[in-house]
Amino acid sequence: MKQKIFNKLNAVLFMVQDDAVLRRFMEPSFSIQYDVTLKQAIMDFYKMKEYQLLKPEHLDTVDDSVIEKRFLKFYKPFHNPVRTRSMSSAIGRNSAIRIALFLHDFWET
């Protein structure tokens, strides 16, 4: 915070936003309704979070290829395009939590 890289924001709302959005991403109808893959939705959400968190003059200092590589390693084991609705619902709840933790861990490193 002393380096003035980050925008001032309410940390609780910042995290609640993650929970709400990531849970919605995990709903089976989301990709179909908005014509977006889960991977693309999460990467776009990551970029949005970056814009919220970082001051404009520091946005170009972030190497997004690092998170994309880490995300692909994280994403691959639980991504299965063939699921039933009930499987997707159960997996979605757990996956939203895992993705939120992944993004949180990434920002910590």
C-alpha distances in whole Angstrom, upper triangle without the diagonal:
4,5,5,7,6,9,9,12,14,13,17,18,16,18,21,21,21,24,26,26,26,29,31,31,33,36,39,39,36,36,40,39,36,38,35,34,32,30,30,29,26,25,25,23,20,20,20,17,15,16,15,11,11,11,15,15,13,15,18,16,17,20,21,24,23,22,25,27,25,26,30,30,29,31,34,35,35,36,40,41,44,43,45,44,43,42,39,38,38,36,34,33,32,30,28,27,27,25,22,22,22,19,17,18,17,14,13,15
4,5,8,9,11,12,15,17,17,20,22,20,22,25,25,25,28,30,30,30,33,35,34,36,39,42,43,39,40,43,42,40,41,38,38,35,34,33,32,29,28,28,26,24,23,23,20,18,19,18,14,13,13,16,15,14,17,19,17,18,22,24,27,25,25,28,30,28,29,33,33,32,34,37,38,38,39,43,44,48,47,49,47,47,46,43,42,42,40,38,36,35,34,32,30,30,28,26,25,25,23,20,21,20,17,16,17
4,6,8,11,12,16,18,18,22,23,20,22,26,25,25,28,30,29,30,33,34,34,36,39,41,42,38,39,42,41,38,39,36,36,34,32,31,30,28,26,26,25,22,21,21,19,17,17,17,13,11,11,14,12,11,14,16,14,15,19,21,24,22,22,26,27,26,27,31,31,31,33,36,37,38,38,42,43,46,46,48,47,47,45,42,42,42,39,37,36,35,34,31,30,30,28,26,25,25,22,20,21,19,16,16,16
4,6,8,9,13,16,16,20,20,18,20,23,23,23,26,28,27,28,31,32,32,34,37,40,40,36,37,40,39,36,37,34,34,33,31,30,29,26,25,24,23,20,19,19,17,15,14,14,11,9,8,11,10,10,13,15,14,15,19,21,24,23,22,26,28,26,27,31,32,31,32,35,37,37,37,41,42,45,45,47,45,46,44,41,40,40,38,36,35,35,33,30,29,29,27,25,25,24,21,20,21,19,16,16,18
4,7,10,12,16,15,19,19,16,19,22,21,21,24,26,25,25,29,30,29,31,34,37,37,33,34,37,36,33,34,31,31,29,27,26,25,23,21,21,20,17,16,16,14,11,11,11,9,6,6,9,8,6,9,12,10,11,15,17,20,19,19,22,24,23,24,27,28,27,29,32,34,34,34,38,39,42,42,44,42,43,41,38,38,38,36,33,33,32,30,28,27,27,24,22,22,21,18,17,18,16,13,14,15
4,6,9,12,12,15,15,13,15,18,17,18,21,22,22,22,26,27,26,29,31,34,34,31,31,35,34,31,32,29,29,27,26,25,23,21,20,19,17,15,14,14,11,10,10,9,5,5,5,9,10,9,10,13,13,13,16,17,21,20,18,21,24,23,23,26,27,26,27,31,33,32,32,36,37,40,40,41,40,40,39,36,35,35,33,31,30,29,28,25,24,24,22,19,20,20,16,15,17,15,12,13,15
4,6,10,11,14,14,12,15,17,16,17,20,21,21,22,25,26,26,28,31,34,34,30,31,34,32,30,31,29,29,27,26,25,23,21,20,19,17,16,15,13,11,10,9,7,5,6,6,9,11,11,11,15,15,15,19,19,23,22,21,23,26,25,24,28,29,28,29,32,34,33,33,37,37,41,40,41,39,40,39,36,35,35,33,31,30,30,28,25,25,25,23,20,21,21,18,17,19,18,14,16,18
4,7,9,12,12,11,14,16,16,17,20,21,21,23,25,26,26,29,31,34,34,31,32,35,34,31,33,31,31,29,28,27,25,23,23,22,19,18,17,15,13,13,12,9,8,9,9,13,15,14,15,19,19,18,22,22,26,25,23,26,29,27,26,30,31,29,30,34,35,34,35,38,39,42,41,42,40,40,39,36,35,35,34,31,30,30,29,25,25,26,24,20,21,22,19,17,20,19,16,17,20
4,6,9,8,7,11,13,12,14,17,17,18,20,22,23,24,26,28,31,31,28,29,32,31,28,31,28,29,27,26,25,23,21,21,20,17,16,17,14,12,13,12,8,8,10,11,15,17,16,16,20,20,19,23,22,26,25,23,25,28,26,25,29,30,28,29,32,33,32,32,36,36,39,38,39,37,37,36,33,32,32,31,28,26,27,26,22,22,23,21,18,19,21,17,16,19,19,15,17,20
4,6,5,6,9,10,11,13,15,16,17,19,20,22,23,25,27,30,30,27,29,32,30,29,31,29,29,27,27,26,23,21,22,21,18,17,18,16,13,15,15,11,10,14,15,18,21,20,20,23,23,22,25,24,27,26,24,26,29,27,26,29,30,28,28,32,33,31,32,35,36,38,37,38,35,35,34,32,30,30,29,26,25,25,25,21,20,22,21,17,18,20,17,15,18,19,16,17,20
4,6,5,6,9,10,11,13,15,16,17,19,20,21,23,25,29,29,26,28,31,30,28,30,28,28,25,25,25,22,20,21,20,17,16,17,15,12,14,15,11,10,13,16,19,21,19,19,23,22,21,23,22,25,24,21,24,26,24,23,27,27,25,26,29,30,28,29,33,34,36,35,36,33,33,32,29,28,28,27,24,22,22,22,18,17,19,18,14,15,17,14,12,15,16,13,14,17
4,5,5,6,9,10,11,12,14,15,17,19,20,22,23,27,28,25,27,30,29,27,30,28,28,25,25,25,22,20,21,21,17,17,19,17,14,16,17,14,13,17,19,22,24,23,22,26,25,23,26,25,27,26,23,25,28,25,24,27,28,25,26,29,30,28,29,32,33,35,33,34,31,31,30,28,26,25,25,22,20,20,20,17,16,18,17,13,15,17,15,13,16,18,15,16,20
4,5,5,6,9,10,10,12,14,15,17,18,20,22,25,25,23,25,28,26,24,27,25,26,23,23,23,20,18,20,19,15,16,17,14,12,15,15,12,12,16,18,20,23,22,21,25,25,23,25,24,27,26,23,25,27,25,23,27,28,25,25,29,30,28,28,31,32,34,32,33,30,30,29,27,25,25,25,21,20,21,20,17,16,19,17,14,16,18,15,14,18,18,16,18,21
4,6,5,7,9,10,11,12,15,16,17,19,21,24,25,22,23,26,25,23,26,23,23,21,21,20,17,16,17,16,12,12,14,11,8,11,12,9,9,13,15,18,21,19,18,21,21,19,22,20,23,22,19,21,24,22,20,24,25,22,22,26,27,25,26,29,30,32,31,32,29,29,29,26,24,25,24,20,19,20,19,15,15,17,15,11,13,15,12,11,15,15,13,15,18
4,5,5,7,9,10,11,12,14,15,17,19,23,23,21,23,26,25,23,25,23,23,19,20,20,17,15,17,16,13,13,15,13,10,13,15,12,12,15,18,21,23,21,20,23,23,20,22,20,23,22,18,21,23,20,19,22,23,20,20,24,25,23,24,27,28,30,28,29,27,27,26,23,22,21,20,18,16,16,16,12,11,13,12,8,10,13,10,9,13,14,12,14,17
4,5,5,6,9,10,11,13,14,16,17,21,22,19,22,24,23,22,25,22,22,19,21,21,17,16,18,17,14,15,17,15,12,16,17,14,14,18,21,23,26,24,23,26,26,24,25,23,26,25,21,23,25,23,21,24,25,22,22,25,26,23,24,27,27,29,28,28,25,25,25,22,20,20,20,17,15,16,16,12,12,14,13,10,13,15,13,12,16,17,16,17,21
4,5,5,6,8,10,11,12,14,16,20,20,17,19,22,20,19,21,19,20,17,18,18,14,13,15,14,10,12,14,11,10,13,14,11,13,16,19,21,24,22,20,24,24,22,23,21,24,23,20,21,24,22,19,22,24,21,21,24,25,23,23,25,26,28,27,27,25,25,24,21,20,20,20,16,15,17,16,12,12,15,13,10,13,15,12,12,16,17,15,18,21
4,6,5,6,8,10,10,12,15,18,19,16,17,21,20,18,21,18,18,15,15,16,12,10,13,13,9,10,13,11,9,12,14,12,13,16,19,21,24,22,20,23,23,20,21,19,21,20,17,18,20,18,16,19,20,17,17,21,21,19,19,22,23,26,24,25,23,23,22,19,18,18,17,14,13,14,12,9,9,11,9,6,10,11,9,10,13,14,13,15,18
4,6,5,6,9,10,11,13,16,18,15,17,21,20,19,21,19,18,15,17,17,14,12,15,15,12,13,16,14,13,16,18,16,16,20,23,25,28,26,24,26,27,23,24,22,24,23,19,20,23,20,18,20,21,18,17,21,21,19,19,22,22,24,22,23,21,20,20,17,15,15,15,12,10,11,11,7,7,10,9,7,10,12,11,11,15,16,16,18,20
4,6,5,6,9,10,11,15,15,13,16,18,17,16,19,18,18,15,17,17,14,13,16,15,12,14,17,14,13,17,18,16,18,21,24,25,28,27,24,27,28,25,26,23,25,25,21,22,24,23,20,22,24,20,19,23,23,20,20,22,22,24,22,23,20,20,20,17,15,16,16,12,11,13,13,9,10,13,12,10,14,15,14,15,18,19,19,21,23
4,5,5,6,9,10,14,14,11,13,16,15,13,16,14,14,12,14,14,10,9,12,12,8,11,13,12,11,15,16,15,16,20,22,23,26,25,22,25,26,23,23,20,22,22,19,19,22,20,17,19,21,18,17,20,21,19,18,20,20,23,21,22,19,20,19,16,15,16,15,12,12,14,12,9,11,13,11,10,13,14,13,14,18,18,17,20,22
4,5,5,6,9,12,13,11,12,16,15,14,16,14,13,10,12,12,9,8,11,12,9,11,14,13,12,16,17,16,17,20,24,25,27,25,23,25,26,22,22,19,21,20,17,17,19,18,14,16,18,15,14,17,18,15,15,17,18,20,18,19,17,18,17,14,13,14,12,9,9,10,8,5,8,10,7,7,11,12,11,13,15,16,16,19,21
4,5,5,7,11,12,10,13,15,15,15,17,15,14,11,14,15,12,11,15,15,12,15,18,16,16,19,21,20,21,24,27,28,31,29,26,29,29,26,26,23,24,24,20,20,22,20,17,19,20,17,15,18,19,15,15,17,17,19,17,17,15,15,14,11,10,11,10,7,6,9,8,5,8,11,10,9,13,14,14,15,18,19,20,22,24
4,5,5,9,9,7,10,12,11,11,14,13,13,11,13,14,10,11,15,14,12,15,17,16,16,19,21,20,21,24,27,28,31,29,26,29,30,26,27,23,25,25,21,21,23,22,18,20,22,19,17,19,20,17,16,17,17,19,17,17,14,15,15,12,11,13,12,9,9,12,11,8,12,14,12,12,16,17,16,18,21,21,21,24,26
4,6,8,9,6,7,11,11,10,12,10,9,7,10,10,7,8,12,12,10,13,15,15,15,18,20,19,21,23,26,27,30,28,25,27,28,24,24,21,22,22,18,17,20,19,15,16,19,16,13,16,17,14,13,15,14,16,15,16,14,15,15,11,11,13,12,8,10,12,10,8,11,13,10,11,15,15,14,17,19,19,20,23,24
4,6,8,7,9,12,12,13,14,12,11,8,11,13,10,10,14,15,13,15,18,18,18,21,23,22,24,26,29,30,33,31,28,30,30,27,26,23,23,23,20,19,21,19,16,16,18,15,13,15,15,12,11,12,12,14,12,13,11,12,11,7,7,9,8,4,7,9,7,6,10,11,10,12,15,15,15,18,20,20,21,24,25
4,6,6,8,10,10,12,13,12,12,10,14,15,12,13,17,17,16,18,21,20,21,24,25,24,26,29,32,32,35,33,30,32,33,30,29,26,27,27,23,22,24,23,19,20,22,19,16,18,18,15,13,14,13,14,12,12,9,10,11,7,6,10,9,6,9,12,10,10,13,15,14,15,18,19,19,21,23,24,25,27,29
4,6,7,8,9,11,12,12,11,10,14,15,13,15,18,18,18,20,23,22,23,26,27,27,29,31,34,34,37,36,32,34,35,31,31,27,27,28,24,23,25,24,20,20,22,20,16,17,18,14,13,12,10,11,9,9,7,9,10,6,7,11,10,8,11,14,12,13,16,17,16,18,21,21,21,24,26,26,27,30,31
4,6,5,6,9,10,11,11,11,15,15,13,15,18,18,18,21,23,22,23,26,27,27,29,31,34,34,37,36,32,34,35,32,31,28,28,29,26,24,26,26,22,22,24,22,19,20,21,18,16,15,13,14,12,12,9,12,13,10,10,14,14,11,14,17,15,15,19,20,18,20,23,23,23,26,28,28,29,31,33
4,5,5,6,8,8,9,9,12,12,10,12,15,14,14,17,19,18,19,22,23,23,25,28,30,30,33,32,28,30,32,28,28,24,25,26,23,21,24,23,20,20,23,20,17,19,20,17,15,15,13,15,14,15,12,15,15,11,12,15,14,11,14,16,14,13,17,18,16,17,21,21,20,23,25,25,26,29,30
4,6,6,5,5,6,7,10,10,8,11,14,13,14,17,18,18,20,22,23,24,26,28,31,30,33,31,28,29,31,27,26,23,23,25,21,19,22,22,18,18,21,19,16,17,19,16,13,14,11,14,14,15,13,16,16,12,14,17,15,13,16,18,15,14,18,19,16,18,21,21,20,23,25,24,26,29,30
4,6,5,7,8,10,13,13,12,15,17,16,17,20,21,21,23,26,26,27,29,31,34,33,36,35,31,32,34,31,30,26,26,28,25,23,25,25,22,21,24,23,19,20,22,19,16,15,12,14,14,15,13,17,17,14,15,18,17,15,18,20,18,18,22,22,20,22,25,24,24,27,29,28,29,32,33
4,6,8,11,12,15,14,12,16,18,16,17,20,21,20,22,25,25,25,28,30,32,32,35,34,30,32,34,31,30,27,28,29,26,24,27,27,23,23,26,25,21,23,25,22,19,19,16,17,17,17,15,18,19,15,16,20,19,16,19,21,19,18,22,23,21,22,26,25,24,27,30,29,30,33,34
4,6,9,11,13,11,10,13,15,13,14,17,18,17,19,22,22,22,25,27,29,28,31,30,27,28,30,28,27,24,25,26,23,21,24,25,21,22,25,23,20,22,24,21,19,19,17,19,19,20,18,21,21,17,18,21,20,17,19,22,19,18,22,22,20,21,24,24,22,25,28,26,27,30,32
4,7,10,12,10,10,13,15,13,15,18,18,18,21,23,23,24,27,28,30,29,32,31,27,28,30,27,27,23,23,26,23,20,23,24,21,20,23,23,19,20,23,21,17,18,15,17,18,19,18,21,21,17,19,22,20,18,21,23,20,19,23,23,20,22,25,24,23,26,28,27,28,31,32
4,7,8,6,6,10,11,10,12,15,15,16,18,20,20,22,24,25,28,27,29,28,24,25,27,24,23,19,20,22,19,17,19,20,17,17,20,19,16,17,20,18,15,16,13,16,17,19,18,21,20,16,18,21,18,16,19,20,17,16,20,20,17,19,22,20,19,23,25,23,24,28,28
4,5,5,6,9,10,11,12,14,15,16,18,20,21,23,24,26,28,28,30,28,25,25,27,23,22,18,18,20,17,14,17,17,14,13,17,16,12,13,16,14,11,12,10,14,15,17,17,19,18,14,16,19,16,14,17,18,15,15,18,17,15,17,20,18,18,21,23,21,23,26,26
4,6,5,6,9,10,10,12,14,15,16,18,20,21,22,24,27,27,29,27,24,25,26,22,21,17,17,18,15,13,15,15,12,12,14,13,10,11,14,12,9,11,10,14,14,16,16,18,16,12,14,16,13,11,14,15,11,11,14,14,11,14,16,15,15,18,19,18,20,23,24
4,6,5,6,9,10,11,12,14,15,17,19,20,21,22,25,25,27,25,21,22,23,19,18,14,14,15,12,9,12,12,9,8,12,11,8,10,13,12,10,12,12,16,17,19,19,21,19,15,17,19,15,14,16,16,12,13,15,14,11,14,16,13,13,17,18,16,18,21,21
4,5,5,6,8,10,11,12,14,15,17,18,20,21,24,23,25,23,20,20,22,18,17,13,14,15,13,10,13,14,11,11,15,14,12,14,17,16,13,15,14,18,19,22,21,23,21,18,20,21,18,16,19,19,15,15,18,17,13,15,18,16,14,18,19,17,19,22,22
4,6,5,6,9,10,10,12,14,15,16,18,20,23,22,25,23,20,21,22,19,18,15,16,17,14,12,16,16,12,13,17,15,13,15,18,16,14,16,15,19,19,21,20,21,20,16,17,19,17,14,16,17,14,12,15,15,12,13,16,15,13,17,19,17,18,21,22
4,5,5,6,9,10,10,12,14,15,16,18,21,21,24,21,18,20,20,17,16,13,14,14,11,10,13,13,9,11,14,12,10,13,16,14,13,16,16,19,19,22,21,22,20,17,17,19,16,13,15,15,12,10,13,12,8,10,13,11,10,13,15,13,15,18,19
4,5,5,6,9,10,10,13,14,15,16,19,19,21,19,15,16,17,14,13,9,11,12,9,8,11,11,9,10,14,13,11,14,17,16,15,18,18,22,22,25,24,25,23,20,21,22,19,17,19,18,15,14,16,15,11,12,15,12,10,14,15,13,14,17,18
4,5,5,6,9,10,11,13,14,15,18,17,20,18,15,16,18,15,15,11,13,15,12,11,15,15,12,14,17,16,15,18,21,20,18,20,20,23,24,26,25,26,25,21,22,24,21,18,20,20,17,15,18,17,13,14,17,15,12,16,18,15,16,19,20
4,5,5,6,9,10,11,12,14,17,17,20,18,15,17,18,15,16,12,15,16,12,12,16,15,13,15,18,16,15,18,21,19,18,21,21,24,24,25,24,25,24,20,20,22,20,16,17,18,15,13,15,15,11,11,14,13,10,13,15,14,14,17,18
4,5,5,6,9,10,10,12,15,15,18,15,12,14,15,12,12,9,12,12,9,10,13,13,11,14,16,14,14,18,20,19,18,22,22,25,25,27,26,27,25,22,22,23,21,18,19,19,16,14,15,14,11,10,13,11,8,11,13,10,10,14,15
4,5,5,6,9,10,10,13,13,15,13,10,12,13,10,11,9,12,13,10,11,15,15,13,16,19,18,17,20,23,22,21,24,24,28,28,30,29,30,29,25,26,27,24,21,22,22,19,17,19,18,14,14,16,14,11,14,16,13,12,16,17
4,5,5,6,9,10,12,12,15,14,11,14,15,13,15,12,16,16,14,15,18,18,16,19,21,20,19,23,25,24,23,26,25,29,29,30,29,30,29,25,25,26,24,21,22,22,20,17,18,19,15,14,17,16,12,14,17,15,13,17,19
4,5,5,6,8,11,12,15,13,11,14,15,12,14,12,16,16,13,14,18,17,15,18,21,19,19,22,24,23,23,26,26,29,29,31,29,30,29,25,25,26,24,21,21,21,18,16,16,17,13,12,14,13,10,11,14,12,10,14,16
4,5,5,6,9,10,12,10,7,10,11,9,11,10,14,14,12,14,17,16,15,18,21,19,20,23,25,25,24,28,28,31,31,33,32,33,31,28,28,29,26,24,24,24,21,18,19,19,15,14,16,14,11,12,14,12,9,13,14
4,6,6,7,7,11,10,7,11,12,11,14,13,16,17,15,17,20,20,19,22,24,23,23,26,29,28,27,30,30,34,33,35,34,35,33,30,30,31,29,26,26,26,24,21,22,22,19,17,19,18,14,15,18,15,13,16,18
4,6,8,9,13,12,10,14,15,14,16,15,19,19,17,19,22,21,20,23,25,24,24,27,29,28,28,31,31,34,34,35,33,34,33,30,29,30,28,25,25,25,23,20,20,21,18,16,18,18,14,14,17,16,13,16,18
4,7,9,12,10,9,13,13,12,15,15,18,18,16,18,21,20,19,23,24,23,23,27,29,28,28,31,32,35,35,36,35,35,34,31,30,30,29,26,25,25,23,20,20,21,18,15,17,16,13,12,15,13,10,13,15
4,6,8,6,6,10,10,10,13,13,17,17,16,18,21,20,20,23,25,24,25,28,30,30,30,33,34,37,37,39,37,38,37,33,33,34,31,29,28,28,26,23,23,23,20,18,19,18,15,15,16,14,11,14,15
4,6,6,7,10,11,12,15,16,20,20,19,21,24,24,24,27,29,28,28,32,34,34,33,37,37,40,40,42,41,41,40,37,36,37,35,32,32,32,29,27,27,27,24,22,23,22,18,18,20,18,15,17,18
4,5,5,8,10,11,15,15,19,20,19,21,24,24,24,27,29,28,29,32,34,34,33,37,37,40,40,42,41,42,41,37,37,38,36,33,33,33,31,28,28,28,25,24,25,24,20,21,22,20,17,20,20
4,6,7,8,11,14,16,19,20,20,22,24,25,25,28,30,30,30,33,36,36,35,39,39,43,43,45,44,45,43,40,40,41,38,36,36,35,33,30,31,30,27,26,27,25,22,22,23,20,18,20,20
4,6,5,8,11,13,16,16,17,19,21,21,22,25,27,26,27,30,33,33,33,36,37,40,41,43,42,43,41,38,38,38,36,33,33,33,30,28,28,27,24,23,24,22,19,19,20,17,14,17,16
4,5,6,9,10,14,14,14,16,19,19,19,22,24,24,25,28,30,30,30,33,33,37,37,40,39,40,38,35,35,36,33,30,31,30,28,26,26,25,22,21,22,20,17,18,19,16,14,17,16
4,6,8,10,12,14,14,16,18,19,20,22,24,25,25,28,31,31,30,34,34,38,38,41,40,41,39,36,37,37,35,32,33,32,29,28,28,27,24,23,24,22,19,20,21,17,16,18,18
4,7,9,12,12,13,16,17,18,19,21,23,23,25,27,30,31,30,34,34,38,39,41,41,42,40,36,37,37,34,32,33,32,29,28,28,26,23,23,23,21,18,19,19,15,14,16,15
4,6,9,9,10,12,14,14,15,18,19,20,21,24,26,27,26,30,31,34,35,38,37,38,36,33,34,34,31,29,29,28,25,24,24,23,20,19,20,17,14,16,16,12,11,14,12
4,5,6,8,9,11,12,13,15,17,18,19,21,24,25,24,28,29,32,33,36,36,37,35,32,33,33,30,28,29,28,25,24,24,22,19,20,20,17,15,16,16,12,12,15,13
4,5,5,6,9,10,11,12,15,15,16,18,21,22,21,25,25,29,30,33,32,34,31,28,29,30,27,25,26,25,22,21,22,20,16,17,18,15,12,15,15,11,12,15,13
4,6,5,6,9,10,11,13,14,15,16,20,21,20,23,24,28,29,32,32,34,31,28,30,30,27,25,27,25,22,22,23,20,17,19,19,15,14,17,16,12,14,17,15
4,5,5,6,9,10,11,12,14,16,18,20,20,23,25,28,29,32,33,33,30,28,29,29,26,25,26,24,21,21,21,18,16,17,17,13,12,15,13,10,12,14,11
4,5,5,6,8,10,10,12,14,16,17,17,21,22,26,26,29,29,30,27,25,26,26,22,21,22,21,17,17,17,15,12,13,13,10,9,12,11,7,10,12,11
4,5,5,6,9,10,10,12,15,16,15,19,20,23,24,27,28,29,26,23,25,25,22,20,22,21,17,17,18,16,13,15,15,12,11,14,14,11,13,16,14
4,5,5,7,9,10,11,14,16,15,19,20,24,25,28,29,30,27,24,26,26,22,22,23,21,18,19,20,16,14,17,16,12,13,16,14,12,15,17,14
4,6,5,6,9,10,12,14,15,18,20,23,24,27,28,28,25,23,25,24,20,20,21,19,16,16,17,13,12,14,13,9,10,13,11,9,12,14,12
4,5,5,6,8,11,12,12,15,17,20,21,24,24,25,22,20,21,21,17,17,18,16,13,13,14,11,9,12,12,8,9,12,11,9,13,15,14
4,5,5,6,9,11,10,13,15,18,20,23,24,25,21,19,22,21,18,17,19,17,14,15,17,13,12,15,15,11,13,16,15,13,16,18,17
4,6,6,8,10,11,14,16,19,20,24,25,25,22,20,22,21,18,18,20,17,14,16,17,13,12,15,14,11,13,16,14,13,17,18,16
4,6,7,8,9,13,16,18,19,22,23,23,19,18,19,18,15,15,16,14,11,13,13,9,9,12,11,8,11,13,12,12,15,16,16
4,6,6,6,10,12,15,16,19,19,20,17,15,17,16,13,13,15,13,9,11,13,10,9,12,13,10,12,15,15,14,17,19,19
4,6,5,8,11,14,15,18,20,20,17,15,18,17,14,15,17,15,12,15,16,13,12,16,16,13,16,19,18,17,20,22,21
4,6,8,12,14,14,17,19,19,15,15,17,16,12,14,16,13,11,14,15,12,13,16,16,14,17,19,18,18,22,23,22
4,6,10,11,11,14,16,15,12,11,13,12,8,10,12,10,8,12,13,10,11,15,15,13,16,19,18,19,22,23,23
4,6,9,10,13,14,15,12,10,13,13,10,11,14,12,10,12,15,12,12,16,17,15,17,20,20,20,23,25,24
4,6,7,10,13,14,10,9,13,13,10,12,15,14,12,15,17,15,15,19,20,19,21,24,24,23,26,28,28
4,6,10,12,14,11,10,13,15,12,13,16,16,14,16,19,18,17,21,22,21,22,25,26,25,28,30,30
4,7,10,12,10,9,13,14,12,14,17,17,16,18,21,20,20,23,25,24,25,28,29,28,31,33,33
4,7,8,6,6,10,11,10,11,14,15,14,16,19,18,19,22,23,23,25,27,28,28,31,33,33
4,6,5,6,9,10,10,12,14,16,15,18,20,20,21,23,25,25,27,29,30,31,33,35,36
4,5,5,6,9,10,10,13,15,15,16,19,20,20,22,24,25,26,28,29,30,32,34,35
4,5,5,6,9,10,11,13,14,16,18,19,20,22,23,24,26,28,29,30,32,34,35
4,5,5,6,8,10,11,12,14,16,16,17,20,21,22,24,25,26,28,30,31,32
4,6,5,6,9,10,10,11,14,14,15,17,19,20,21,23,24,25,27,29,30
4,6,5,6,9,10,11,13,14,15,17,19,20,21,23,24,26,27,29,30
4,5,6,7,9,10,12,13,14,16,17,19,21,22,23,25,27,28,29
4,6,5,6,8,10,10,12,14,15,16,18,20,21,22,24,25,27
4,5,5,6,9,10,10,12,14,15,16,18,19,21,22,24,26
4,6,5,7,9,10,11,13,15,16,17,19,20,22,23,25
4,6,5,6,9,10,11,12,14,15,16,18,20,21,23
4,5,5,6,8,10,10,12,14,15,16,18,20,21
4,5,5,6,9,10,11,12,14,15,17,18,20
4,5,5,6,9,10,10,12,14,15,16,19
4,5,5,6,9,10,10,12,14,15,17
4,5,5,6,8,10,10,12,14,15
4,5,5,6,9,10,11,12,15
4,5,5,6,8,10,10,12
4,5,5,6,9,10,11
4,5,5,6,9,10
4,5,5,6,9
4,5,5,6
4,5,5
4,6
4
